């Protein structure tokens, strides 16, 4: 069965690697379009990652992507940098945080 956005977002806290984000206090907003459109956010603070459905009032970075493309990025089928260059992944806010995202989470 294919992964859903809800599956991915629920797995994020367990995939978080606190050693890769020392002292980080940030909220990342996810805006998904397409088949599984919706808003989620991940709050990273004190070595923990908490994920909730909805819109945060003050995210440090916002990531916008088609839900199917994001699943492919998360599973490694689509390179995040390529997706960004092709306009499939849009980022706003702290772009340094975006670069760290791939290191802060253990994919698979």
PDB file as gemmi writes it, atoms N, CA and C in Angstrom:
CRYST1    1.000    1.000    1.000  90.00  90.00  90.00 P 1                      
ATOM      1  N   UNK A   1       0.840  -1.187   0.000  1.00  0.00           N  
ATOM      2  CA  UNK A   1       0.000   0.000   0.000  1.00  0.00           C  
ATOM      3  C   UNK A   1       0.880   1.244   0.000  1.00  0.00           C  
ATOM      4  N   UNK A   2       0.592   2.201  -0.865  1.00  0.00           N  
ATOM      5  CA  UNK A   2       1.454   3.383  -0.936  1.00  0.00           C  
ATOM      6  C   UNK A   2       1.353   4.239   0.339  1.00  0.00           C  
ATOM      7  N   UNK A   3       2.450   4.896   0.619  1.00  0.00           N  
ATOM      8  CA  UNK A   3       2.498   5.797   1.779  1.00  0.00           C  
ATOM      9  C   UNK A   3       1.593   7.001   1.551  1.00  0.00           C  
ATOM     10  N   UNK A   4       0.974   7.452   2.603  1.00  0.00           N  
ATOM     11  CA  UNK A   4       0.160   8.665   2.516  1.00  0.00           C  
ATOM     12  C   UNK A   4       0.884   9.787   3.262  1.00  0.00           C  
ATOM     13  N   UNK A   5       0.436  11.005   3.054  1.00  0.00           N  
ATOM     14  CA  UNK A   5       1.003  12.153   3.774  1.00  0.00           C  
ATOM     15  C   UNK A   5       0.805  11.956   5.275  1.00  0.00           C  
ATOM     16  N   UNK A   6      -0.361  11.485   5.679  1.00  0.00           N  
ATOM     17  CA  UNK A   6      -0.618  11.260   7.111  1.00  0.00           C  
ATOM     18  C   UNK A   6       0.373  10.242   7.679  1.00  0.00           C  
ATOM     19  N   UNK A   7       0.682   9.187   6.903  1.00  0.00           N  
ATOM     20  CA  UNK A   7       1.679   8.196   7.340  1.00  0.00           C  
ATOM     21  C   UNK A   7       3.031   8.868   7.550  1.00  0.00           C  
ATOM     22  N   UNK A   8       3.443   9.623   6.537  1.00  0.00           N  
ATOM     23  CA  UNK A   8       4.751  10.278   6.599  1.00  0.00           C  
ATOM     24  C   UNK A   8       4.850  11.232   7.779  1.00  0.00           C  
ATOM     25  N   UNK A   9       3.846  12.059   7.936  1.00  0.00           N  
ATOM     26  CA  UNK A   9       3.888  13.057   8.999  1.00  0.00           C  
ATOM     27  C   UNK A   9       3.875  12.384  10.371  1.00  0.00           C  
ATOM     28  N   UNK A  10       3.160  11.264  10.493  1.00  0.00           N  
ATOM     29  CA  UNK A  10       3.121  10.574  11.779  1.00  0.00           C  
ATOM     30  C   UNK A  10       4.461   9.893  12.086  1.00  0.00           C  
ATOM     31  N   UNK A  11       5.246   9.597  11.055  1.00  0.00           N  
ATOM     32  CA  UNK A  11       6.555   8.951  11.248  1.00  0.00           C  
ATOM     33  C   UNK A  11       7.677   9.956  11.506  1.00  0.00           C  
ATOM     34  N   UNK A  12       7.428  11.224  11.225  1.00  0.00           N  
ATOM     35  CA  UNK A  12       8.488  12.222  11.377  1.00  0.00           C  
ATOM     36  C   UNK A  12       9.103  12.286  12.780  1.00  0.00           C  
ATOM     37  N   UNK A  13       8.308  12.313  13.850  1.00  0.00           N  
ATOM     38  CA  UNK A  13       8.930  12.397  15.183  1.00  0.00           C  
ATOM     39  C   UNK A  13       9.890  11.244  15.472  1.00  0.00           C  
ATOM     40  N   UNK A  14       9.551  10.031  15.056  1.00  0.00           N  
ATOM     41  CA  UNK A  14      10.416   8.870  15.293  1.00  0.00           C  
ATOM     42  C   UNK A  14      11.653   8.898  14.400  1.00  0.00           C  
ATOM     43  N   UNK A  15      11.549   9.557  13.243  1.00  0.00           N  
ATOM     44  CA  UNK A  15      12.682   9.629  12.311  1.00  0.00           C  
ATOM     45  C   UNK A  15      13.629  10.781  12.641  1.00  0.00           C  
ATOM     46  N   UNK A  16      13.234  11.636  13.573  1.00  0.00           N  
ATOM     47  CA  UNK A  16      14.033  12.808  13.943  1.00  0.00           C  
ATOM     48  C   UNK A  16      15.319  12.380  14.652  1.00  0.00           C  
ATOM     49  N   UNK A  17      16.438  13.003  14.266  1.00  0.00           N  
ATOM     50  CA  UNK A  17      17.739  12.718  14.877  1.00  0.00           C  
ATOM     51  C   UNK A  17      18.173  13.971  15.651  1.00  0.00           C  
ATOM     52  N   UNK A  18      17.927  14.022  16.965  1.00  0.00           N  
ATOM     53  CA  UNK A  18      18.214  15.229  17.754  1.00  0.00           C  
ATOM     54  C   UNK A  18      19.670  15.692  17.676  1.00  0.00           C  
ATOM     55  N   UNK A  19      20.617  14.757  17.542  1.00  0.00           N  
ATOM     56  CA  UNK A  19      22.036  15.127  17.470  1.00  0.00           C  
ATOM     57  C   UNK A  19      22.350  15.987  16.248  1.00  0.00           C  
ATOM     58  N   UNK A  20      21.503  15.901  15.230  1.00  0.00           N  
ATOM     59  CA  UNK A  20      21.721  16.675  13.993  1.00  0.00           C  
ATOM     60  C   UNK A  20      21.092  18.063  14.077  1.00  0.00           C  
ATOM     61  N   UNK A  21      20.423  18.358  15.184  1.00  0.00           N  
ATOM     62  CA  UNK A  21      19.746  19.656  15.328  1.00  0.00           C  
ATOM     63  C   UNK A  21      19.979  20.245  16.720  1.00  0.00           C  
ATOM     64  N   UNK A  22      21.248  20.350  17.131  1.00  0.00           N  
ATOM     65  CA  UNK A  22      21.509  20.867  18.479  1.00  0.00           C  
ATOM     66  C   UNK A  22      21.043  22.313  18.642  1.00  0.00           C  
ATOM     67  N   UNK A  23      20.278  22.557  19.694  1.00  0.00           N  
ATOM     68  CA  UNK A  23      19.828  23.919  19.997  1.00  0.00           C  
ATOM     69  C   UNK A  23      18.780  24.477  19.049  1.00  0.00           C  
ATOM     70  N   UNK A  24      18.291  23.682  18.123  1.00  0.00           N  
ATOM     71  CA  UNK A  24      17.327  24.189  17.152  1.00  0.00           C  
ATOM     72  C   UNK A  24      15.953  24.391  17.784  1.00  0.00           C  
ATOM     73  N   UNK A  25      15.384  25.550  17.524  1.00  0.00           N  
ATOM     74  CA  UNK A  25      14.033  25.883  17.975  1.00  0.00           C  
ATOM     75  C   UNK A  25      13.341  26.467  16.748  1.00  0.00           C  
ATOM     76  N   UNK A  26      12.592  25.638  16.032  1.00  0.00           N  
ATOM     77  CA  UNK A  26      12.000  26.088  14.774  1.00  0.00           C  
ATOM     78  C   UNK A  26      10.711  25.347  14.472  1.00  0.00           C  
ATOM     79  N   UNK A  27       9.854  26.018  13.710  1.00  0.00           N  
ATOM     80  CA  UNK A  27       8.624  25.390  13.231  1.00  0.00           C  
ATOM     81  C   UNK A  27       8.677  25.388  11.706  1.00  0.00           C  
ATOM     82  N   UNK A  28       8.418  24.221  11.139  1.00  0.00           N  
ATOM     83  CA  UNK A  28       8.391  24.077   9.682  1.00  0.00           C  
ATOM     84  C   UNK A  28       6.950  23.801   9.282  1.00  0.00           C  
ATOM     85  N   UNK A  29       6.431  24.672   8.424  1.00  0.00           N  
ATOM     86  CA  UNK A  29       5.059  24.528   7.928  1.00  0.00           C  
ATOM     87  C   UNK A  29       5.105  23.753   6.621  1.00  0.00           C  
ATOM     88  N   UNK A  30       4.226  22.769   6.486  1.00  0.00           N  
ATOM     89  CA  UNK A  30       4.107  21.997   5.253  1.00  0.00           C  
ATOM     90  C   UNK A  30       2.748  22.297   4.633  1.00  0.00           C  
ATOM     91  N   UNK A  31       2.756  22.713   3.372  1.00  0.00           N  
ATOM     92  CA  UNK A  31       1.511  22.965   2.648  1.00  0.00           C  
ATOM     93  C   UNK A  31       1.484  21.985   1.476  1.00  0.00           C  
ATOM     94  N   UNK A  32       0.565  21.042   1.554  1.00  0.00           N  
ATOM     95  CA  UNK A  32       0.467  20.036   0.504  1.00  0.00           C  
ATOM     96  C   UNK A  32      -0.701  20.337  -0.421  1.00  0.00           C  
ATOM     97  N   UNK A  33      -0.450  20.138  -1.717  1.00  0.00           N  
ATOM     98  CA  UNK A  33      -1.484  20.324  -2.739  1.00  0.00           C  
ATOM     99  C   UNK A  33      -1.732  18.960  -3.368  1.00  0.00           C  
ATOM    100  N   UNK A  34      -2.642  18.884  -4.292  1.00  0.00           N  
ATOM    101  CA  UNK A  34      -2.882  17.637  -5.017  1.00  0.00           C  
ATOM    102  C   UNK A  34      -3.820  16.699  -4.284  1.00  0.00           C  
ATOM    103  N   UNK A  35      -3.595  15.406  -4.474  1.00  0.00           N  
ATOM    104  CA  UNK A  35      -4.484  14.373  -3.964  1.00  0.00           C  
ATOM    105  C   UNK A  35      -4.680  14.366  -2.457  1.00  0.00           C  
ATOM    106  N   UNK A  36      -3.656  14.759  -1.715  1.00  0.00           N  
ATOM    107  CA  UNK A  36      -3.756  14.785  -0.256  1.00  0.00           C  
ATOM    108  C   UNK A  36      -3.485  16.192   0.256  1.00  0.00           C  
ATOM    109  N   UNK A  37      -4.191  17.147  -0.300  1.00  0.00           N  
ATOM    110  CA  UNK A  37      -3.992  18.544   0.082  1.00  0.00           C  
ATOM    111  C   UNK A  37      -4.251  18.724   1.577  1.00  0.00           C  
ATOM    112  N   UNK A  38      -3.432  19.580   2.195  1.00  0.00           N  
ATOM    113  CA  UNK A  38      -3.631  19.839   3.613  1.00  0.00           C  
ATOM    114  C   UNK A  38      -2.439  20.552   4.211  1.00  0.00           C  
ATOM    115  N   UNK A  39      -2.597  21.027   5.431  1.00  0.00           N  
ATOM    116  CA  UNK A  39      -1.542  21.746   6.133  1.00  0.00           C  
ATOM    117  C   UNK A  39      -1.110  20.963   7.365  1.00  0.00           C  
ATOM    118  N   UNK A  40       0.204  20.896   7.556  1.00  0.00           N  
ATOM    119  CA  UNK A  40       0.810  20.233   8.711  1.00  0.00           C  
ATOM    120  C   UNK A  40       1.969  21.107   9.168  1.00  0.00           C  
ATOM    121  N   UNK A  41       2.394  20.947  10.401  1.00  0.00           N  
ATOM    122  CA  UNK A  41       3.626  21.608  10.816  1.00  0.00           C  
ATOM    123  C   UNK A  41       4.404  20.722  11.774  1.00  0.00           C  
ATOM    124  N   UNK A  42       5.734  20.909  11.738  1.00  0.00           N  
ATOM    125  CA  UNK A  42       6.633  20.183  12.634  1.00  0.00           C  
ATOM    126  C   UNK A  42       7.319  21.221  13.513  1.00  0.00           C  
ATOM    127  N   UNK A  43       7.174  21.073  14.817  1.00  0.00           N  
ATOM    128  CA  UNK A  43       7.827  21.969  15.780  1.00  0.00           C  
ATOM    129  C   UNK A  43       9.017  21.216  16.366  1.00  0.00           C  
ATOM    130  N   UNK A  44      10.204  21.798  16.178  1.00  0.00           N  
ATOM    131  CA  UNK A  44      11.431  21.186  16.685  1.00  0.00           C  
ATOM    132  C   UNK A  44      11.969  22.079  17.798  1.00  0.00           C  
ATOM    133  N   UNK A  45      12.092  21.493  18.997  1.00  0.00           N  
ATOM    134  CA  UNK A  45      12.574  22.256  20.147  1.00  0.00           C  
ATOM    135  C   UNK A  45      13.051  21.283  21.225  1.00  0.00           C  
ATOM    136  N   UNK A  46      14.117  21.655  21.907  1.00  0.00           N  
ATOM    137  CA  UNK A  46      14.654  20.845  23.011  1.00  0.00           C  
ATOM    138  C   UNK A  46      14.905  19.387  22.611  1.00  0.00           C  
ATOM    139  N   UNK A  47      15.405  19.193  21.392  1.00  0.00           N  
ATOM    140  CA  UNK A  47      15.740  17.850  20.941  1.00  0.00           C  
ATOM    141  C   UNK A  47      14.555  16.966  20.609  1.00  0.00           C  
ATOM    142  N   UNK A  48      13.382  17.572  20.450  1.00  0.00           N  
ATOM    143  CA  UNK A  48      12.177  16.796  20.134  1.00  0.00           C  
ATOM    144  C   UNK A  48      11.495  17.374  18.897  1.00  0.00           C  
ATOM    145  N   UNK A  49      10.758  16.529  18.208  1.00  0.00           N  
ATOM    146  CA  UNK A  49       9.991  16.952  17.039  1.00  0.00           C  
ATOM    147  C   UNK A  49       8.539  16.545  17.269  1.00  0.00           C  
ATOM    148  N   UNK A  50       7.653  17.534  17.212  1.00  0.00           N  
ATOM    149  CA  UNK A  50       6.226  17.289  17.383  1.00  0.00           C  
ATOM    150  C   UNK A  50       5.537  17.699  16.084  1.00  0.00           C  
ATOM    151  N   UNK A  51       4.728  16.816  15.534  1.00  0.00           N  
ATOM    152  CA  UNK A  51       4.042  17.094  14.270  1.00  0.00           C  
ATOM    153  C   UNK A  51       2.541  17.186  14.519  1.00  0.00           C  
ATOM    154  N   UNK A  52       1.931  18.234  13.954  1.00  0.00           N  
ATOM    155  CA  UNK A  52       0.482  18.410  14.095  1.00  0.00           C  
ATOM    156  C   UNK A  52      -0.123  18.819  12.770  1.00  0.00           C  
ATOM    157  N   UNK A  53      -1.395  18.495  12.610  1.00  0.00           N  
ATOM    158  CA  UNK A  53      -2.146  18.916  11.424  1.00  0.00           C  
ATOM    159  C   UNK A  53      -2.611  20.339  11.681  1.00  0.00           C  
ATOM    160  N   UNK A  54      -2.506  21.193  10.666  1.00  0.00           N  
ATOM    161  CA  UNK A  54      -2.983  22.558  10.808  1.00  0.00           C  
ATOM    162  C   UNK A  54      -1.938  23.574  10.383  1.00  0.00           C  
ATOM    163  N   UNK A  55      -2.248  24.833  10.674  1.00  0.00           N  
ATOM    164  CA  UNK A  55      -1.380  25.949  10.293  1.00  0.00           C  
ATOM    165  C   UNK A  55      -0.816  26.578  11.563  1.00  0.00           C  
ATOM    166  N   UNK A  56       0.503  26.755  11.585  1.00  0.00           N  
ATOM    167  CA  UNK A  56       1.160  27.408  12.715  1.00  0.00           C  
ATOM    168  C   UNK A  56       1.199  28.913  12.442  1.00  0.00           C  
ATOM    169  N   UNK A  57       1.053  29.719  13.488  1.00  0.00           N  
ATOM    170  CA  UNK A  57       0.996  31.174  13.272  1.00  0.00           C  
ATOM    171  C   UNK A  57       2.348  31.811  12.949  1.00  0.00           C  
ATOM    172  N   UNK A  58       3.457  31.150  13.302  1.00  0.00           N  
ATOM    173  CA  UNK A  58       4.764  31.773  13.052  1.00  0.00           C  
ATOM    174  C   UNK A  58       5.833  30.747  12.667  1.00  0.00           C  
ATOM    175  N   UNK A  59       5.689  30.105  11.494  1.00  0.00           N  
ATOM    176  CA  UNK A  59       6.720  29.134  11.095  1.00  0.00           C  
ATOM    177  C   UNK A  59       8.012  29.837  10.685  1.00  0.00           C  
ATOM    178  N   UNK A  60       9.129  29.155  10.882  1.00  0.00           N  
ATOM    179  CA  UNK A  60      10.430  29.697  10.472  1.00  0.00           C  
ATOM    180  C   UNK A  60      10.656  29.439   8.982  1.00  0.00           C  
ATOM    181  N   UNK A  61      10.010  28.370   8.482  1.00  0.00           N  
ATOM    182  CA  UNK A  61      10.129  28.023   7.068  1.00  0.00           C  
ATOM    183  C   UNK A  61       8.833  27.353   6.611  1.00  0.00           C  
ATOM    184  N   UNK A  62       8.468  27.592   5.359  1.00  0.00           N  
ATOM    185  CA  UNK A  62       7.288  26.949   4.779  1.00  0.00           C  
ATOM    186  C   UNK A  62       7.713  26.172   3.545  1.00  0.00           C  
ATOM    187  N   UNK A  63       7.283  24.917   3.491  1.00  0.00           N  
ATOM    188  CA  UNK A  63       7.561  24.045   2.363  1.00  0.00           C  
ATOM    189  C   UNK A  63       6.222  23.752   1.686  1.00  0.00           C  
ATOM    190  N   UNK A  64       6.155  24.008   0.373  1.00  0.00           N  
ATOM    191  CA  UNK A  64       4.934  23.745  -0.383  1.00  0.00           C  
ATOM    192  C   UNK A  64       5.261  22.743  -1.484  1.00  0.00           C  
ATOM    193  N   UNK A  65       4.456  21.680  -1.561  1.00  0.00           N  
ATOM    194  CA  UNK A  65       4.693  20.658  -2.584  1.00  0.00           C  
ATOM    195  C   UNK A  65       3.411  19.882  -2.846  1.00  0.00           C  
ATOM    196  N   UNK A  66       3.342  19.286  -4.038  1.00  0.00           N  
ATOM    197  CA  UNK A  66       2.265  18.346  -4.336  1.00  0.00           C  
ATOM    198  C   UNK A  66       2.474  17.139  -3.420  1.00  0.00           C  
ATOM    199  N   UNK A  67       1.412  16.630  -2.858  1.00  0.00           N  
ATOM    200  CA  UNK A  67       1.534  15.531  -1.894  1.00  0.00           C  
ATOM    201  C   UNK A  67       2.248  14.312  -2.490  1.00  0.00           C  
ATOM    202  N   UNK A  68       1.948  13.968  -3.745  1.00  0.00           N  
ATOM    203  CA  UNK A  68       2.585  12.801  -4.379  1.00  0.00           C  
ATOM    204  C   UNK A  68       4.087  13.032  -4.546  1.00  0.00           C  
ATOM    205  N   UNK A  69       4.482  14.252  -4.925  1.00  0.00           N  
ATOM    206  CA  UNK A  69       5.910  14.571  -5.078  1.00  0.00           C  
ATOM    207  C   UNK A  69       6.625  14.503  -3.735  1.00  0.00           C  
ATOM    208  N   UNK A  70       5.970  14.980  -2.663  1.00  0.00           N  
ATOM    209  CA  UNK A  70       6.610  14.969  -1.348  1.00  0.00           C  
ATOM    210  C   UNK A  70       6.842  13.533  -0.873  1.00  0.00           C  
ATOM    211  N   UNK A  71       5.893  12.651  -1.131  1.00  0.00           N  
ATOM    212  CA  UNK A  71       6.071  11.233  -0.764  1.00  0.00           C  
ATOM    213  C   UNK A  71       7.290  10.683  -1.507  1.00  0.00           C  
ATOM    214  N   UNK A  72       7.443  11.032  -2.785  1.00  0.00           N  
ATOM    215  CA  UNK A  72       8.591  10.568  -3.570  1.00  0.00           C  
ATOM    216  C   UNK A  72       9.898  11.136  -3.032  1.00  0.00           C  
ATOM    217  N   UNK A  73       9.891  12.390  -2.601  1.00  0.00           N  
ATOM    218  CA  UNK A  73      11.093  12.996  -2.026  1.00  0.00           C  
ATOM    219  C   UNK A  73      11.445  12.266  -0.728  1.00  0.00           C  
ATOM    220  N   UNK A  74      10.446  12.050   0.111  1.00  0.00           N  
ATOM    221  CA  UNK A  74      10.665  11.427   1.411  1.00  0.00           C  
ATOM    222  C   UNK A  74      11.183  10.001   1.279  1.00  0.00           C  
ATOM    223  N   UNK A  75      10.723   9.274   0.262  1.00  0.00           N  
ATOM    224  CA  UNK A  75      11.148   7.882   0.078  1.00  0.00           C  
ATOM    225  C   UNK A  75      12.399   7.759  -0.787  1.00  0.00           C  
ATOM    226  N   UNK A  76      12.906   8.885  -1.273  1.00  0.00           N  
ATOM    227  CA  UNK A  76      14.136   8.858  -2.052  1.00  0.00           C  
ATOM    228  C   UNK A  76      13.933   8.619  -3.536  1.00  0.00           C  
ATOM    229  N   UNK A  77      12.691   8.549  -4.000  1.00  0.00           N  
ATOM    230  CA  UNK A  77      12.425   8.343  -5.429  1.00  0.00           C  
ATOM    231  C   UNK A  77      12.668   9.623  -6.226  1.00  0.00           C  
ATOM    232  N   UNK A  78      12.581  10.761  -5.533  1.00  0.00           N  
ATOM    233  CA  UNK A  78      12.781  12.062  -6.182  1.00  0.00           C  
ATOM    234  C   UNK A  78      13.752  12.860  -5.320  1.00  0.00           C  
ATOM    235  N   UNK A  79      14.794  13.378  -5.938  1.00  0.00           N  
ATOM    236  CA  UNK A  79      15.781  14.172  -5.215  1.00  0.00           C  
ATOM    237  C   UNK A  79      15.185  15.531  -4.833  1.00  0.00           C  
ATOM    238  N   UNK A  80      15.285  15.891  -3.573  1.00  0.00           N  
ATOM    239  CA  UNK A  80      14.712  17.146  -3.081  1.00  0.00           C  
ATOM    240  C   UNK A  80      15.253  18.371  -3.793  1.00  0.00           C  
ATOM    241  N   UNK A  81      16.561  18.393  -4.048  1.00  0.00           N  
ATOM    242  CA  UNK A  81      17.175  19.539  -4.728  1.00  0.00           C  
ATOM    243  C   UNK A  81      16.674  19.634  -6.168  1.00  0.00           C  
ATOM    244  N   UNK A  82      16.555  18.499  -6.843  1.00  0.00           N  
ATOM    245  CA  UNK A  82      16.031  18.497  -8.214  1.00  0.00           C  
ATOM    246  C   UNK A  82      14.587  18.988  -8.218  1.00  0.00           C  
ATOM    247  N   UNK A  83      13.796  18.514  -7.245  1.00  0.00           N  
ATOM    248  CA  UNK A  83      12.396  18.928  -7.157  1.00  0.00           C  
ATOM    249  C   UNK A  83      12.304  20.439  -6.963  1.00  0.00           C  
ATOM    250  N   UNK A  84      13.201  20.983  -6.143  1.00  0.00           N  
ATOM    251  CA  UNK A  84      13.232  22.427  -5.906  1.00  0.00           C  
ATOM    252  C   UNK A  84      13.578  23.163  -7.198  1.00  0.00           C  
ATOM    253  N   UNK A  85      14.592  22.683  -7.901  1.00  0.00           N  
ATOM    254  CA  UNK A  85      15.029  23.329  -9.142  1.00  0.00           C  
ATOM    255  C   UNK A  85      13.948  23.264 -10.231  1.00  0.00           C  
ATOM    256  N   UNK A  86      13.142  22.193 -10.202  1.00  0.00           N  
ATOM    257  CA  UNK A  86      12.075  22.020 -11.191  1.00  0.00           C  
ATOM    258  C   UNK A  86      10.797  22.734 -10.781  1.00  0.00           C  
ATOM    259  N   UNK A  87      10.807  23.367  -9.622  1.00  0.00           N  
ATOM    260  CA  UNK A  87       9.626  24.082  -9.157  1.00  0.00           C  
ATOM    261  C   UNK A  87       8.566  23.187  -8.524  1.00  0.00           C  
ATOM    262  N   UNK A  88       8.909  21.906  -8.274  1.00  0.00           N  
ATOM    263  CA  UNK A  88       7.951  20.988  -7.654  1.00  0.00           C  
ATOM    264  C   UNK A  88       7.906  21.167  -6.143  1.00  0.00           C  
ATOM    265  N   UNK A  89       8.940  21.802  -5.622  1.00  0.00           N  
ATOM    266  CA  UNK A  89       9.065  22.027  -4.186  1.00  0.00           C  
ATOM    267  C   UNK A  89       9.355  23.509  -4.002  1.00  0.00           C  
ATOM    268  N   UNK A  90       8.516  24.194  -3.253  1.00  0.00           N  
ATOM    269  CA  UNK A  90       8.716  25.627  -3.029  1.00  0.00           C  
ATOM    270  C   UNK A  90       9.028  25.851  -1.561  1.00  0.00           C  
ATOM    271  N   UNK A  91      10.006  26.719  -1.317  1.00  0.00           N  
ATOM    272  CA  UNK A  91      10.425  27.008   0.042  1.00  0.00           C  
ATOM    273  C   UNK A  91      10.334  28.502   0.302  1.00  0.00           C  
ATOM    274  N   UNK A  92       9.935  28.859   1.510  1.00  0.00           N  
ATOM    275  CA  UNK A  92       9.897  30.273   1.910  1.00  0.00           C  
ATOM    276  C   UNK A  92      10.401  30.356   3.340  1.00  0.00           C  
ATOM    277  N   UNK A  93      11.123  31.420   3.627  1.00  0.00           N  
ATOM    278  CA  UNK A  93      11.634  31.592   4.986  1.00  0.00           C  
ATOM    279  C   UNK A  93      13.096  31.199   5.072  1.00  0.00           C  
ATOM    280  N   UNK A  94      13.471  30.517   6.149  1.00  0.00           N  
ATOM    281  CA  UNK A  94      14.858  30.151   6.436  1.00  0.00           C  
ATOM    282  C   UNK A  94      15.307  28.981   5.551  1.00  0.00           C  
ATOM    283  N   UNK A  95      16.004  29.312   4.464  1.00  0.00           N  
ATOM    284  CA  UNK A  95      16.419  28.277   3.523  1.00  0.00           C  
ATOM    285  C   UNK A  95      17.537  27.400   4.088  1.00  0.00           C  
ATOM    286  N   UNK A  96      18.319  27.922   5.043  1.00  0.00           N  
ATOM    287  CA  UNK A  96      19.336  27.093   5.691  1.00  0.00           C  
ATOM    288  C   UNK A  96      18.681  25.925   6.423  1.00  0.00           C  
ATOM    289  N   UNK A  97      17.524  26.190   6.980  1.00  0.00           N  
ATOM    290  CA  UNK A  97      16.771  25.148   7.671  1.00  0.00           C  
ATOM    291  C   UNK A  97      16.366  24.047   6.685  1.00  0.00           C  
ATOM    292  N   UNK A  98      16.004  24.449   5.488  1.00  0.00           N  
ATOM    293  CA  UNK A  98      15.623  23.486   4.448  1.00  0.00           C  
ATOM    294  C   UNK A  98      16.787  22.558   4.121  1.00  0.00           C  
ATOM    295  N   UNK A  99      17.984  23.112   4.068  1.00  0.00           N  
ATOM    296  CA  UNK A  99      19.166  22.315   3.754  1.00  0.00           C  
ATOM    297  C   UNK A  99      19.440  21.291   4.862  1.00  0.00           C  
ATOM    298  N   UNK A 100      19.137  21.652   6.089  1.00  0.00           N  
ATOM    299  CA  UNK A 100      19.381  20.757   7.236  1.00  0.00           C  
ATOM    300  C   UNK A 100      18.311  19.668   7.351  1.00  0.00           C  
ATOM    301  N   UNK A 101      17.140  19.917   6.782  1.00  0.00           N  
ATOM    302  CA  UNK A 101      16.018  18.982   6.923  1.00  0.00           C  
ATOM    303  C   UNK A 101      16.386  17.546   6.587  1.00  0.00           C  
ATOM    304  N   UNK A 102      17.089  17.360   5.485  1.00  0.00           N  
ATOM    305  CA  UNK A 102      17.401  16.001   5.047  1.00  0.00           C  
ATOM    306  C   UNK A 102      18.351  15.297   6.018  1.00  0.00           C  
ATOM    307  N   UNK A 103      19.181  16.066   6.735  1.00  0.00           N  
ATOM    308  CA  UNK A 103      20.098  15.450   7.684  1.00  0.00           C  
ATOM    309  C   UNK A 103      19.434  15.190   9.040  1.00  0.00           C  
ATOM    310  N   UNK A 104      18.403  15.976   9.376  1.00  0.00           N  
ATOM    311  CA  UNK A 104      17.765  15.864  10.686  1.00  0.00           C  
ATOM    312  C   UNK A 104      16.809  14.681  10.805  1.00  0.00           C  
ATOM    313  N   UNK A 105      16.463  14.071   9.672  1.00  0.00           N  
ATOM    314  CA  UNK A 105      15.519  12.965   9.693  1.00  0.00           C  
ATOM    315  C   UNK A 105      16.112  11.739   9.014  1.00  0.00           C  
ATOM    316  N   UNK A 106      15.971  10.595   9.663  1.00  0.00           N  
ATOM    317  CA  UNK A 106      16.451   9.342   9.107  1.00  0.00           C  
ATOM    318  C   UNK A 106      15.336   8.788   8.229  1.00  0.00           C  
ATOM    319  N   UNK A 107      15.565   8.804   6.949  1.00  0.00           N  
ATOM    320  CA  UNK A 107      14.550   8.337   6.010  1.00  0.00           C  
ATOM    321  C   UNK A 107      14.689   6.834   5.853  1.00  0.00           C  
ATOM    322  N   UNK A 108      13.586   6.124   6.142  1.00  0.00           N  
ATOM    323  CA  UNK A 108      13.502   4.655   6.113  1.00  0.00           C  
ATOM    324  C   UNK A 108      14.221   4.059   7.269  1.00  0.00           C  
TER     325      UNK A 108                                                      
END                                                                             
